[in-house]
Each structure stands twice: as structure tokens, then as C-alpha cells.
Amino acid sequence: MNITCPRRRFLRHAGVVLALPVMESLLPRGLAAAVARKPIKRFVALSNNYGVYPQAFFPAQGGRDFVMPPTLKPLERHRGDVSVFSNLDHGLQGGHACVPTLLSGVMPTVAANFPEMNMSLDQRLAEHFGAATRFPSMTLKVNDANLISFTRTGVQVPALDVQGLYRALFVDEAAADQSAARAKFARHGSILDAVMDEAKTVEQSLGREDRMKFEEYLEAVRGLERKITQDEPWLERPKPTANLPEPPRGRGTEKDLQAMMELIALAMQTDSSRFFTLTSGFVNGDFGLNGSHHGFSHHGERPYEVGALKTIETGQIAMMAHLIDLLKAQPDPLNGGTLFDHTTILYGCGMATGEHATKNLPILLAGGGFKLGDHRVLPEGKTGRLPAANLLLSILQHCGVEAERFGTSTGTLSGLEART
């Protein structure tokens, strides 16, 4: 069945156009029925660049009756919707160089050996669902670089801070900027047309190895074509309005991270985007601490540094719990239920600890789509050990992408049956 309808409804009066958030009562019956058959899924990855202090992160007991460890205490009220995983990692070595592997399992230095290079899970989802929303994905940061989001061609996706996210979601571009964007789209389209025509001639004269390299180049060109196709229709459509003012920068880690969680929830509520990555860090002086996150992570079991890590990491988990609160409180106009019912949240880091360990990554999974609520202790030894990418593949399939592999996966992760 083909369904045609405006992407958004608008209020119009006296030359003013106001975009409304997505509301179930404004959806055509046919579209509402189609949505009901195939629920819309959302994904959020929360990370930091230095791992965790494991003794305060991992529960001492496996199964459902585990005692919530100190770092995870803020999630106690959501424990039925959260699982902790032990003994999941990507089987890599390299300390800080492994941080970018969280959402793929692939080191950027060897990405060329993989069909999708080191493409991250959020970008794979964005590529699949594309122009369904204004922003196919959103890469975000608070006080630290976001190193985990990569395109199919291995390019690291630039990140927005809290102010940049607010403006992207709710501030319409000036007329001059829109005109410049239209001209850029037209110019790029003409260039791409010329490039593809020339490519057909060039490809015929290349040897086998050169053709493979040339195909990688063409894939990058096709990626730009897809981006233009996705972005151009949204240029004329007003953005939704926000019910909160623009948050200023530099109010401290806790307030900035809280504002970021609230903006992510608003982005879902207005269906501006469905896939997010967020890396958060620490600024000297926050939480009354003196030092750097990197310095604290090389703690040598010194009490002050260990205490600082616990404070920073507990703060991150508290903001994860805050995001869950927000999503549970917000009805989902596209699926029914709440936004949380159709959102998967992954917390983790591609480096296990700041002392460069990469075995047994700190990984939490929350959401309404899986049967969760336990501490899953997976095989520990070399024989039978499961790659963390199996979890990524499970999430990818759960979100509606029909794929048999992703990154370094060997299959899906068993025991993650979907909650009916």
C-alpha cells in the first residue's frame, strides 16, 4: 500500500508557519496502521573515553538477584529494564586506540579489510532508515570528543555540543543560509553527475586491484548523493518549537549532560532523529574534583583518584537513568506506549579501563524491546568467548535491519529475546 501524507502538520496564520510535533491524532489512518505493523525503533549509545573503575561497575553476582554495585545505583529504579554484561569485548589490544571500536569492533587502522569498514552501529541504522527524519543520526558530545561514530567510508562524524544540538533541532536557518544551501546542493549534484559519467569511462581501463580501490571511491560519492537526497527535502520545512530555552555552554558536566539528555528526549518526541551517540567527559573543578579524567583513570588504586572516577562514572549513569525517566514519561505517538518502549540504550566504552585494558568492556543495555533485568556473565575463556559485536548485531536486527553480520560479529547474542 502506498501512503502519501505531509511529513509534518503545520499551524499557519498571518504569514507565520509553526511546525507541530508528531501526534497520533494527526496521522492518516493508513499510516497509523502501517506504523502499527512495523514499530519504529530508536537507539542511543552513551560512552566515555576512559572506561570505568570495574570494581564499582560490575555486580558480584550473576543472574537477576544481583546487588546493584555502587556506580550503577542510580539505575536501581529501572533494574527490570537494564542488563549488565560481563566478558563481552572486541578481542582487541591497543588501549586508547580501541575507544573508536565500541560500535563496530573494528580498528580504524584495519577498516579497509571489512565490507563496511569501521562503520558504527548508529551510522548503519542511519544509512538504512535515512530520510525518515530530518537528521538520520545525531553525534553528540559533552566536554570530550565523540570518537565512536564512523561512516561507511571510515570518516569520523563531527559532534555537536549541547548548544549546537539545540540550534540544530529548533532554530531555523536564515533565508540567506537556506539560499546558500540550495546552491550548494545544486552545485554538488552537477559535480556528482559529471563524476559518475566520467567514472564509467575510467573504470573500463582499470585492472582488478585498481577497480576495487575505485569502487571504494565511488561508494564515497554515492554516500554524498544519498546525503543530498536525504537533506534537501528538509530545507523548506520549518523545525518544531521547543518548550525550553537554549541552554548555555559551560555550566558544568552535570548540568550540560542533563540538558543533553532532555534534548535527546525532545528530538525523539518531535521525531527529528531516532539514532544518537553521546560521549561525555569531565572538566577540572566539576563535582569539587581537582584533576583530569585521564589522570584519574591511571589511578594506581590511590583513594582520591579512585573516588574521583566513581563520582564521574556514577554521574554518567545517573544521567542515563534520567534519560530513561524522560522516555518512560513521554507517550510514543508513532507506536503507542511510551518512547522508552521502543528505544534501546547502550552504555559502554571501547576501552575497559583507563589503564589501557580492553578485555571485559563495561556494557549496559536498557530498553523496552528486550527481556532484560539481569547480570549476564558470559563465557570468560578463549574458547567460547563471544564478541561484543554479537550484541551490536542483535540491536541492529531488533531495530529492523535484516543483516546476518555486523563488524566482527559471529552471530547474534542468544538470550536477548524480544519482549512481546
N, C-alpha and C positions, 0 to 999 in steps of 0.2 A: 504494500500500500504506500503510495506517495502522499506525503503530508506537506502542505505548504502553509507557512504562517510567518508573521513577522518575528524576528529574533527577540524583540522586546516590545512591550507596550509602552506608550508614552502619554504624558499629560501635556496638552498644548493649549496655551492661552496667551494672547497678546504678544505673539512672536517668541514666547518662551517655551522651550521643549524640555521636559523633565522625564528622565528615564526611570521606570519603576523597577523594583527588584522582582525576581521571578516569583509568581504567586499561582498556586494551583488553580484558583478560580478563573484565571485569565488564560489558561492553557486550552486550546481546542480539544474537543473530546477525542478526536483521533490521535492527537499527540499524547494526551494523557494515557490513553490505552496502550500506545506503543511504549511509553516510558514504564508503565506497569509491567509489561512483559520482560523488559530488559533494564533492570535498575542501573542508574548512573552511579558510578563509583568515584571515590576521591582518595588521594594518597598524600600523606605528609611525612617527610623524613626530617628528623631532628638530630643534630650532631654537634660535636665539638672537635677540635683539632688535636686533643691531647689524651683521649681515652678517659679512664676512670681509676679511682682507687678501688681495686677489686674486692678487698676485704669488707668494704661497706656497701658494695653493689650487689654481689651475688648471694642469694639465700643459702643458708647452711643445709636446708632440707630440700629434697625434690618433691614433686607431686603438688597437690592442691592445698595441703595443710601447712605450707611453709610459713615461717615467721618473716614478715616483711623486714628486710635489712635497713639500716639507718638511711642510706641515700634514697631508697625507694619509698620511705614512709609517707610522703605526700600522696602516693598513689593508693594508699590503704582503702580509701572510699571507693575506688574503682577496681579493686583487685579482681573481681569477677570478669572484668573486661580487659585484663592485662596478663600477658605471659612473659616470663623471663627465660632466656635460653642460655644454657651452659654448653661449652665445647663447640660452638659454631665459629668458624673463621674462614678465611680465604686461602689458607695454606701458604701464605707469603712471608717473606722476610724483607726488612728494609726500613723499619722504624717509621719516621715521619713520611717517607716516600709512599707508605701504604695508605695514608689518610685518604687520598683520592679514590681508593678502590672500594669504598664502602658499598656503593650501589651498583657495582658491576663484578667485582672480584678480579679485575684486570688492571695490571700496572700500565700507566700511560706509555712507558718505555717499550712495552711489547704489544701494544694495542694493535699494530698492523697485522699480527698473526691471528686475529679474531674477526669473524664475519661482520660484527657490529662494532669493531674496535673496542674502546673502553666506554661505550655509550652507557650512561647511567639509567637506572630504572625510571626515574621521573621523565627523562627525555624520550625513552622508549614509549612510555604512555602518552606523552605529548605528541609524538610523531603519529601514533595510531589514531588518536582522537582529534588532534589538530584543531580545526577552526570551529569546533563546537562551542568554544568560549572565546572571549576577547583575547585572553592570554592562555595559550596552550599549556604553559607552565610558568611558575614564578620561582626564581632563585634568590634567596634572601640571606641577610647577614646581620648580626648584632655584635659589634666590637671585634670581629675577627673575619678573616677571609672565608668565603664558602668555596671549598676545594673539591666538592663531591659531585657536581653536576657537569656532565660532558655530553656533547652532541655525537651523532653517528660518525662524524669526521674527526673526533678526538679533540674538539675545541672546548675549552672550559667556558661555561656560561657565566657572563658577568652577573654580579649580585646587586640587589637593591638593599639599602638600609631602610629603617622604619619610615623616614620621611619620603624616600623615593617610592616605597610601596604605596603609601597614602596617595601621593600625586598620580601614580600610575593608575590606581583604582578609581579615583574620584575627581581628578582635575582634568577638564577637557583642554586639549591643546588650543593655542591661539590660532586665529584664522591664518596668519602668516605661516605658522608651523605646519598647519594642515596642507596649505598650498605647496610648501616645500616637500612635504611627504609625498603628495600626489606626483609631483615632478620626479622625485627620486624613484618611486615605483615605476613610472613610465620609462625613465631612463634605464633602470636596471632590466626592465622587461625587454627593451630593444637590444641591450647588450647581450642578454641571455639568448635571445632568438638568433643573433649573429653567431654567438659562440657555438650553439648547438648545430647550426648549419655547417660551420667550419669543422666541427668535430667529426661529422660523418665522413668528410674527405680525409682528414688526418688519420683516423682510426684504420682505414684500409691499408695504410703504408707502414703500420707498426708491427713489430714482432710480438711474440706471445707475452713475454715479460713486460714489455712496454705497454701492451694493451691492458694488462692488469693494473698498472700504475695509472694509465689514462682513465680507466673505469673509475678508480678512486676519485680522480679529479672531477669526472662527470657527475659522480654522486654528490660531491660538494655543490656543484652547480644546480643539480636537481633540488638539493636541500634549500638553496636560496629561492628557487622557483616556488617551492612549497610554502616558504615563509611569506613571500609576496602574496600568494593566493590566499593564505590564512589572514594576513594582516590588513590587506587593502579594503575588504568589505566593512571592516570595523571603523574605518576612518571617519565615516559620516554619521556614526551612531553615537548619540550622547551617552556619557557614562552615568551610572547611578549616583545618587547623592548619599552622603554619609551622615549618620546621626551623631558623629563626634568630630571635634576639631582636629586639624592637622597636628600630630604630635611633634614637638621639637626634638632635636637631636641632643644627645649628651646628658640625659637626665640620670644616668646610671644604668648598670646592667639590668637590675631587676625591673625598673620601670620601662626601659626600652624593650625588654623581652616580653613583658606583659602586653605592651602596646602592639607588638608584632603578632602575638597570639590572637589578640582581638581583631586585628586587621585580616589575618588569615581566615578567621571565622566569618567576617564580613564578606571577604572575597568569595567564600563558598555560598553564603546566604544570597548574594547577588548573582551567583553563577558567573563571576568574572573569570575564575580559573578553578581547576579541580586538582592540580598536581603541584606540590610545593616541596622545596628543600630549604632548610634553615640551619645555618651554623652559628652558634653563639659562643662568645668568648668572655673575657674579663678585663676590666680596666683597673689599674692600680688605685687603691683607695675605696673601691666598692666593697660593701659588706664590712667595712672597717679593717680591711686587709692591706698590708703593705708588701708589694712584690709583683711578680708576673705569673701568669698562668703556666707558662713554660717552666719557669723556675720552680714553682710549686710542684709541677709534675715530676721533677727529678728530686724527689723528697728524701730519699735515703732513710725512710721511716722516722724522720725528725718530726716531733709532735706538731710544731707550728705549721710546717708545710702540709702535713697530712690533714690537719684540721682545716686548713685553707681549701684544700681540694674537696673535702667533704662538704664544706659550705657552698662552694661554687657549684658542685655537681647536684647537691640537694636542691639548690635554687633552680637549676635547669629542669629537674624532674618536677618541681613544684609548678613550673610554668607549663609543662606537659599536662599535668593534672588540671591546670586552669583551662587549657585548650579543650580538654575532654569535657569539663564542666560547661563551657560555652556551647559545644556541639551537641551535648545532651539536652540543653535547654532550648535549642532552636529547631522548630519544625522543619522538615525537609519537604518543600513544595513539589519537588520533582518525583520523589519516591514514596512519600508518606513516611510516618515515623519521625525520627529526628535526623539531623545531619550526621550525628555520630554513628547511627545505624548503618550508614553506607560509606564510612570513612575508615581507612586503615592508617594507623600512625606507627611509624618505625623510629625508635631511638637507638642510636649506635654510633660507632666510630671505626674507621678502618685500621686504627692502631689501638691496641687493647689498653696500654698504659703509657704514661709519659716517659717511662724508662725504656721505650722503644720495643716493648713486647708486642707481638702481633698474633699470638695464639690466644684462643678463647676471648673473642671480641665481646664487649658489653652490648648486648642486644635485647631490646624490649619490643614487644608487639602489642598494640592496643587497637581496638576497633569493634564495631558491631557485626562484622561479617564472618568472623572465625569463632570456633569454640576455644575460648581462652580461659585464663584464671588459674594457671599453674606455673611451676618452675620445671621446665623440661631439661633434664640432664641427658644429653645426647652422648653417643659413643665417644670415648676420650682418646683411645689409642690410634695409631696409624691405620690399623685395619678397621674398617667400618666407619671411620670418621667421615662426617658429612660436610660438604662445602656450604658455606653461608649463602652462596648463590642459589642453592636449592630453595631457600626461603624467599629469595627475590623472585624466582620463577613462580612460586606459589602465589605471591602477591600479584604478579603480572597476570596470571591466568584468572585469579579472582576478580581482577578489575576488568576482565572481558577481552583480553588479548589472547588469541589462540596461538600459542607458541610452545614448542617442545623443548626449547633450551633458552637460556639467557646467560650471558657472560660465561663463567666457569662452572655452571650448574651441570649436574649429572642426572637430574630429575627433580621432581617436586619434593617437598618436605612432608613426610607422612604424619598423620595425627593432627593435621590442620583442617579438618573437615569444616565446610561452611556451616554456619549457624542458620537454621531454617526459620 
